[in-house]
Amino acid sequence: PKTRKIGLGMGFALIMGLLVCNVTLKPMIARIRPYDFQEQEFGILINLLIDRQHDFAFPSGHTIASFEAATVLLKNSKKMGIPAMILAVIIAFSRLYLYVHYPTDVIASIILGTAFGILGNWIVKKYAHKVPFLKTA
């Protein structure tokens, strides 16, 4: 019961990130991945450490999701939030290291993920008193 609000805040944040970023921004902006750009523009085939992705680059879904969760955790518990934020930074860096995103993809995703995390947390704090199973938490 004491972590229900945190879980619900993360849920709201993750749903917002999914709808705004993966469903709306990725197809609308349609930015190709860095390795595809290298191949199309310069004929350079990049050997990747992971499988090639089949969606667009902007924004980074992994980075958004990790920052959404880490932000909600950090706002509710420093003990859980600080390690989660460190992990989120590592995940963001990994997207660059693996050459599947541009730096601007990751920076925008950090900003969006943090904003959605704050918003998801705010929604739960504002309306938790109206949800019966959260009243005991």
N, C-alpha and C positions, 0 to 999 in steps of 0.2 A: 503493500500500500504506500510506503513512503517514496517509492520511485515512479508511481503512476503518472504524476504530473510531468516528470522529466521525459518519460516515454511518450506521453501524449504530445508534449512540446516538440520532441524530435519527429514524431509522426507528422504533425502539421508542417514543420519545416521541410521534411523530405517530400511531402506531397506538393508543396509550393514549388520546390526546386524541380521536381519531375515535370510539372505542368508548364512552368515558365521556361525552363531551360531546355529539357529534352524534347518536349512536345512542341514548343513554340519557337525558341531562338535557334536551335540547331538547324531545323529545316528552313527557317526563314533566312538566316544568314548564309548557310550552306558553304562554310569555309572548309576547303580541303585540308587534309592532314599534311604536316611538314614533309613527310617522306613521299607522299604523292606529288606534292609541289616540286620536290627535287627531281623526281622521275619525269614529270611532264615538261618542266621548263628546261632542265639541263641534261636529261637522259641518264641521271645517276640513280642507280638502284641501291637503296639503302637496306642492308641486312639488319633486321630488327631482332631484339631479344624476346619479343612477344609476337603473337599472331597479328596480322594486319587488321585494323579496325574497319568496320563496314558502315560507319556513320560519319557525320561531319565533326570537325574539330572544336568549333566554338559553340558553347563554353565547355569546360571540362566537367563532365558529370561526376567523376570520382572526386575531384577537388571540391565541388559544390557540396556533395553529400557528406564528405568528411568534415568540412567546416560547419555545416549545419548542425551535425551531431555534436561536434566539439564545442561549439558556441553555446548550445543548450546546456551541455554538461558543465561548462565553465561558469555559466550564470547561476547554476544551482549548487555546484559543489566544486570547490577548488581542488579537492583531493582527486576527483575523477576527471575534472576539466583540464587540468594542466597536462597530464599524460596524453589525454585525447587531443589536445591542441598540438602537442609535439608530433603525435602520429599524423595529424592532418597536414602539418607542414612537410613531413617526410613524404606523404602521399602526393602532395602538390609537386614537390621536387621530382618525384619519380615519373610524373607525367612528362616532364621536360627531358629527364635523363633517357627515358624510353623512346623519345622523339615522336610522341604521338600528339603533342600540343605545342603551340607557340607560347612564348612567355605572356603575351596579352590574353590568351585563353585562360591561363592559370590565374593571372592577376584579377581579371574580371570575375572568375569563378570564386576566388577567395572573398571578394567584396560581396557578391551575390549570396554565397553560402552563409557568410556572417550575418548579412541582413535578414535572410530567411530564418536563421537560427534565432535571432533577436525577436523577430516578428512571431514565430511559432511559440516561443517562450512567453511573450507578452499576451498572446491570445489565451493561452492556458491560464496564466495568472489572472487575467481580467474576467474570464468566464468560468473558472473552476468551481466557484460556489454554486453554479447552476446545474452542475453535473453530479448526480447522486453518488456514483462510485468514487468520486474524487473528494468528497466532503470529509471522509475519514483519513485521507492522506495528508 
